[in-house]
């Protein structure tokens, strides 16, 4: 039996336990609605209800813990967040490299009209990268 089918079987068992909880509650309410109810039977049903609810809670907590471990250690197949962040970083690095190259190109071949005003109109390297 694979891990997935075993986990699905556990969830199916939890579903059956939930339906048994409804039966236990129904029996307890029916007993309480009688004129001469048996307190022993109601106490037994209450203890059975608590025991069953604790089992359900334990099973669901195990499944939630498993899902938490799986979801935090492996990327979701449909998730593109990582790829988008990689693209943004690469785009930013490319834009920064382009600005530096343009800056070095302007330093290596200054034009006569921009030589006097080049220091006052220089743009910062990260002024506008245009990241989508």
Buried (B, 14 or more C-beta within 10 A) or exposed (E): EEEEEEBEEBEEEBEEBEEBBEEBEEBBEEBEEEEEEEEEBBEBBEEBBEEBBEBBEEBBEEBEEEEEEEEEEEEEEEEEEEEEEEEEEEBBEEBEEEBEEEBEEBEEEEEEEEEEEBEEEEEEEEEEBEEE
